[in-house]
Amino acid sequence: MKKKKILFVITKSNFGGAQRYVYDIARSLSRSEFEIIVAFGGEGYLKKKLKDANIHTIPIEGLERDINFFNEFRVFFQLLKLYRKERPDVVHLNSSKIGGIGSLAGRIARVPKIIFTAHGWAFNEERTWIERKIIRFLYWITLLLSHTTIAVSRQIKDQVHNLPFIRHKITVIYNGVDQAGVFSKQEARELLLRQNKKMYSSIPNDALWIGTVAELHKTKGQTYAIKAMDRLIQEGKNIVFIIIGEGEERHNLRALIEEKGLANNIFLIGFIDVAPQYLRAFDIFTLTSISEALSYTILEAGLSESAVVASNVGGIPEIITSKESGLLVPTRNSSAIAQAISYLIDNKEKRNQFGRKLKQKIEHTFSLEEMLEKTISVYKN
């Protein structure tokens, strides 16, 4: 049988949630059934991961997140040329920007199947009302041009289902994970301490560890978490807060930590390529995003049986039932974050109960195997 050729296209080659999604599907597809190519902009960590997995990659010159109309024309014609050369059976687009350009090029090149995965909507970010209206319209064009749109949560689908002519084109397929933290609590903590000398000398042996894994970006809401930690420390809680991730907000977050005098309590670890392996280091995991589709890190934290405090936003409530398998808090609310964490600090049994319940939910509903099976079905139908 002829292999079905799948061409993934994604804007950036760092290793955030969308890149993780592309990598997990690309590495998991059967090589006897599928020919796999991944095209992207930049020289980020995704490129290394794909190379290590022996997956064919193609760089797209000028492809980046920021809008530059000259570059967009260049990217469009590069995609058109790429589609005509490779003649893929399926083009699978990931990220907002490449969704519009890639789907238009795909229609002109007569690609048999164009799939767009919605990892989140940019109109949920902090923007002016006119910007949100324009962005929503551009998404509508992308959904019209694509044959199928995969929404990674029901909430993602619900936010656009009333747009004309696209309701029948959207299917929900949850992100899936298959690996919990591999290190024990003690091993994970020792390894993290070795990566940061200041942590090694500053953290008391009896401190409770709170942690998060996320890009340092405004939408991830780390400033609200830091202010919550400040409240807790002022109340006398013996805690440390460890932030794993890298991004454009590092300087601002560092300045806030210094301003609050928290340099011995809050640590910016930077990017770690195998961050999920360290999740058992944390007594409590937080994700205080302003906007979120369906977080991989919450799924991985749950598999590691961590107690989770997260924003009641996006697809997160589809993972966590508040007060049953974790605690959900309003966005942009440091006081609520502090209260939720304080409750878990004082109730160890609840921490353990929430962790167990969340693990059961993730194993049942958010497996990589199920995500892959449903995605392959979209490719074939």
WOFEN-V209273 format. One record per helix or strand of 3 or more residues. SS is the DSSP state (~ for helix, > for strand). FROM is the first residue (numbers start at 1). LEN is the number of residues. If there is no record, write none. Layout:
BEGIN
ss=SS from=FROM len=LEN
ss=SS from=FROM len=LEN
END
This chain:
BEGIN
ss=> from=4 len=7
ss=~ from=17 len=12
ss=> from=34 len=7
ss=~ from=45 len=8
ss=> from=56 len=4
ss=~ from=69 len=18
ss=> from=90 len=5
ss=~ from=96 len=13
ss=> from=113 len=6
ss=~ from=122 len=3
ss=~ from=129 len=17
ss=> from=148 len=4
ss=~ from=154 len=5
ss=~ from=167 len=3
ss=> from=170 len=3
ss=~ from=185 len=11
ss=~ from=197 len=6
ss=> from=208 len=6
ss=~ from=218 len=3
ss=~ from=222 len=13
ss=> from=239 len=7
ss=~ from=250 len=10
ss=> from=266 len=5
ss=~ from=275 len=7
ss=> from=284 len=4
ss=~ from=296 len=8
ss=> from=307 len=5
ss=~ from=316 len=3
ss=> from=327 len=3
ss=~ from=334 len=13
ss=~ from=348 len=18
ss=~ from=368 len=13
END
